[in-house]
Amino acid sequence: FCPDPDCSYRGWLGLGNIRANGHPGGQPWRQFQCVSCRGFFYETHGTIFHGKRSSPDLIVHVIGCLAEGLGIRGTARVFEIDPNTVLQWLVEAAEQLHAFSAYFLHDLRLNQVQLDELYAILSAVRDSEMSEAQAIDHLSSSPRWVWTAIDPESRLMLSAQSGDRSQAMAQAVLHQIAQLLAPGCVPLFLSDGNPSYLPAIVRHFGHWVQMPRRHAKGSAPKPRWMPLPGLLYAQVVKKMRRRRIVEVKRHVVIGT
């Protein structure tokens, strides 16, 4: 569609106002013209390839290496480009992917949502220089946790946010999930024993309830924020010993 903010056809698809104008100057991308405002734009407008002199294949391969876990400086050495260029492409790709996800992920109707926090095992644990409990204590106070939310039926990743292991991060994850779900959809939530999840879930999937009077006289009781009637939440708590599961406890928190 025409990207000109002053064009009356901006944002409208399939109205026949766009026509191809070839490849001016031997450019690899086609140029389009809007017959309404007479403006020109390339087909890469709004994408990571727009305005780039580098080949699309190079940009795709660089982003692919970053997605596979190769660092920015390592990727720059492999493709013999400046690390700042790699960083800029990564930022632009992240913004593009965020917009892509926001466009497609909405009004979801899910039956279950599994919540979890992941942490990196330190090399000191692998080399037996630090116990796993010490590593967890160390990582609990550092921003190395990745909070995830997934629909186990479709394997759709709903949220992946990095930060510390705090109540604020739990609120951020649940806030993102609530924005993705369709109105009235209240899935079954499953998590580990992290106590931060319960207030975050109830805050986003609750409602005000007027409590009944206990006495005929006096002021009416204040409304209380309560879980929605259809809300279900359960925890699966695993007890580890020497990196092996020795006990699993299942606890119903809300519901039956």
C-alpha positions in Angstrom: 0.0 0.0 0.0 1.0 3.6 -0.4 3.2 4.6 2.6 2.7 8.4 2.2 1.0 9.7 5.3 -0.7 12.4 3.3 -2.2 10.0 0.7 -5.9 9.2 1.0 -5.1 5.6 0.0 -2.4 5.0 2.7 -2.9 1.6 4.4 -5.5 0.4 2.0 -4.9 -2.8 0.0 -6.3 -4.1 -3.3 -7.7 -0.8 -4.6 -5.7 -0.7 -7.8 -3.8 2.5 -6.9 -0.3 0.8 -7.0 1.5 0.1 -10.2 5.1 -1.2 -10.8 7.7 1.2 -12.2 10.5 -1.2 -13.0 14.0 -1.3 -11.5 15.4 2.3 -11.7 19.1 2.5 -11.9 19.5 -1.3 -12.0 18.3 -1.7 -8.4 17.5 -5.3 -7.4 14.1 -4.2 -5.9 11.1 -3.0 -7.9 9.8 0.5 -7.5 6.1 1.3 -7.2 4.0 4.3 -7.8 0.8 5.4 -6.3 -1.5 6.7 -9.0 -3.4 8.8 -6.4 -0.6 10.9 -4.9 2.0 10.2 -7.6 4.5 9.2 -5.0 7.2 6.5 -5.6 8.5 3.9 -3.1 10.5 0.7 -3.2 8.9 -2.7 -2.4 11.3 -3.0 0.5 9.7 -0.1 2.3 9.1 -1.0 5.9 11.4 -4.0 5.9 15.0 -4.5 7.1 16.3 -4.4 3.5 15.1 -0.9 2.9 18.0 1.5 2.1 20.7 -1.1 2.5 23.6 -1.3 0.1 24.5 -4.8 1.3 23.0 -7.8 -0.5 19.8 -9.4 1.0 21.6 -12.7 1.2 24.3 -11.3 3.4 21.7 -9.7 5.8 19.8 -12.9 6.0 22.9 -15.0 6.7 24.1 -12.5 9.4 20.7 -12.6 11.2 20.7 -16.4 10.8 24.1 -16.7 12.6 22.9 -14.4 15.4 19.7 -16.5 15.8 21.9 -19.7 16.1 23.8 -18.1 19.0 26.9 -16.7 17.4 27.9 -13.5 19.0 28.0 -10.1 17.4 31.8 -9.8 17.1 32.1 -13.4 16.0 29.5 -12.9 13.3 31.3 -9.7 12.2 34.6 -11.6 11.9 32.9 -14.4 9.8 31.4 -12.1 7.3 34.2 -9.4 7.5 31.9 -6.5 8.4 31.8 -4.0 11.1 30.4 -5.1 14.5 28.3 -1.9 14.7 26.7 -2.9 11.4 25.8 -6.3 12.8 24.3 -4.7 15.9 22.3 -2.2 13.8 20.9 -5.1 11.7 20.0 -7.0 14.8 18.1 -4.1 16.3 16.2 -3.6 13.1 15.4 -7.3 12.8 14.2 -7.3 16.4 11.8 -4.4 15.7 10.6 -6.1 12.5 9.9 -9.4 14.3 8.2 -7.6 17.1 5.8 -5.9 14.7 5.3 -9.2 12.9 4.3 -11.0 16.1 2.1 -8.2 17.2 0.3 -8.3 13.8 -0.4 -12.1 13.9 -0.6 -12.9 17.6 -3.9 -11.5 18.9 -7.4 -12.8 19.9 -5.9 -16.2 20.7 -8.2 -18.9 22.3 -6.0 -21.2 24.3 -6.8 -24.0 26.7 -3.5 -24.0 28.6 -0.6 -21.8 29.3 2.6 -23.1 30.8 4.9 -20.6 32.6 8.5 -21.2 33.5 11.8 -19.4 34.2 15.0 -20.6 32.6 18.5 -19.9 33.8 22.0 -20.6 32.4 24.1 -23.2 34.1 27.4 -21.5 35.0 30.7 -23.1 33.9 31.6 -23.3 37.6 28.7 -25.7 38.2 29.9 -27.9 35.3 33.4 -27.9 36.6 32.2 -28.7 40.2 33.5 -25.4 41.5 30.1 -24.2 42.6 27.1 -26.1 43.8 23.8 -25.8 41.9 22.2 -24.2 44.9 24.9 -21.6 45.0 24.5 -21.0 41.2 20.7 -20.5 41.7 21.3 -18.0 44.5 23.8 -16.2 42.3 21.6 -16.1 39.3 18.5 -15.1 41.3 20.1 -11.7 41.9 21.3 -11.2 38.4 19.4 -10.5 35.1 20.1 -13.9 33.5 16.6 -15.4 33.8 14.4 -15.9 30.8 10.7 -16.0 31.6 8.7 -18.0 29.1 5.1 -18.8 28.4 4.0 -21.4 25.9 0.8 -23.1 24.7 1.7 -26.8 25.1 -1.0 -27.9 22.5 0.2 -25.8 19.6 3.8 -25.2 20.9 3.3 -21.5 20.3 5.7 -19.3 22.3 3.6 -16.5 23.8 6.3 -14.7 25.7 10.0 -14.8 26.2 11.4 -12.0 28.4 14.8 -11.7 30.1 15.2 -10.1 33.5 15.6 -10.8 37.2 13.5 -13.2 39.2 11.1 -10.7 40.6 7.4 -9.9 40.9 7.7 -7.2 38.3 8.8 -9.7 35.7 5.9 -12.0 36.5 3.6 -9.1 36.0 5.2 -8.2 32.7 4.8 -11.7 31.4 1.1 -12.0 32.4 0.4 -8.6 31.0 1.7 -9.7 27.6 -0.3 -12.9 27.7 -3.5 -11.0 28.6 -3.0 -8.8 25.6 -2.7 -11.8 23.3 -5.8 -13.7 24.4 -9.2 -13.2 23.0 -11.8 -11.4 25.1 -13.3 -13.8 27.7 -10.6 -16.4 27.2 -9.3 -17.7 30.6 -6.9 -20.6 30.0 -5.6 -23.1 32.6 -2.3 -21.8 34.0 0.5 -24.1 35.0 3.8 -23.1 36.6 6.5 -24.2 39.0 6.4 -23.1 42.6 7.4 -19.5 42.0 5.2 -17.4 44.4 5.3 -14.4 42.0 2.9 -16.0 39.5 -0.2 -16.1 41.7 -0.6 -12.4 42.3 0.3 -11.7 38.7 -2.3 -14.2 37.4 -5.1 -12.9 39.7 -4.3 -9.3 38.9 -4.8 -9.9 35.2 -7.6 -12.5 35.4 -9.7 -11.2 38.2 -12.7 -8.9 38.9 -14.2 -6.8 41.7 -16.7 -8.6 43.9 -19.0 -6.8 46.3 -18.8 -8.7 49.6 -22.1 -9.3 51.4 -23.0 -7.5 54.6 -22.4 -9.2 57.9 -24.5 -6.8 59.9 -27.7 -4.9 59.1 -26.2 -1.6 60.3 -23.0 0.1 59.4 -21.2 0.9 56.2 -21.2 -1.7 53.4 -18.0 -3.7 53.0 -15.5 -2.7 50.4 -15.4 -4.7 47.1 -12.6 -7.2 46.9 -10.5 -8.2 43.8 -11.2 -11.9 43.3 -10.2 -14.5 40.6 -12.6 -14.9 37.7 -15.0 -17.8 38.1 -13.4 -19.8 35.3 -9.8 -19.3 36.3 -7.8 -22.4 36.9 -4.2 -22.4 38.2 -2.0 -25.3 39.3 1.7 -25.8 40.2 4.1 -28.6 39.5 7.0 -28.4 42.0 10.0 -30.5 41.2 12.6 -31.3 43.9 16.1 -31.7 42.5 19.1 -33.5 44.0 22.4 -33.6 42.1 20.6 -32.4 39.0 18.1 -35.2 39.1 14.4 -35.1 39.9 13.7 -37.0 43.1 10.2 -35.7 43.9 7.3 -34.1 42.0 4.4 -32.4 43.9 1.3 -31.2 42.2 -0.7 -28.4 43.9 -4.1 -27.0 42.8 -4.0 -23.3 43.6 -7.2 -22.0 42.1 -10.0 -24.3 40.9 -10.6 -28.0 41.3 
